[in-house]
Amino acid sequence: MTPLPLITERLLLREFRMEDEAAIDAYASDPEVTKHRSWGPNDLQTTRSVLRQWVLDQKQRPRTSIPLGIELHLLPAKVDFR
C-alpha cells in the first residue's frame, strides 16, 4: 500500500487525478520546459493519454512507477491576538 498523500509543512505529494490535465498540459506543452527532456513538447491529446495511463497504473500491483503531483501546502499560521 502506498502511503499517499504525503504531507509536509510546505508540500502535498499525491496521486494524479484527471482534473490535473490542464496544469500538466501547461508545462508539458511548453517547448522551453521540455527542451532538455526526452519527451515533449506534448499536444493536449498526448498529455491526456499519459495522464490517463498514470491514473490507471495507480491501481496496478505491484507498481513499477509512482508519478506524483506536487502542490504547495502551507499549514495555517498560528496567530496570537494577545
Secondary structure as GFF3:
##gff-version 3
##sequence-region A 1 82
A	DSSP	beta_strand	6	7	.	.	.	ID=ss1
A	DSSP	beta_strand	11	14	.	.	.	ID=ss2
A	DSSP	three_ten_helix	18	20	.	.	.	ID=ss3
A	DSSP	alpha_helix	21	28	.	.	.	ID=ss4
A	DSSP	alpha_helix	31	34	.	.	.	ID=ss5
A	DSSP	alpha_helix	44	57	.	.	.	ID=ss6
A	DSSP	beta_strand	69	72	.	.	.	ID=ss7
###
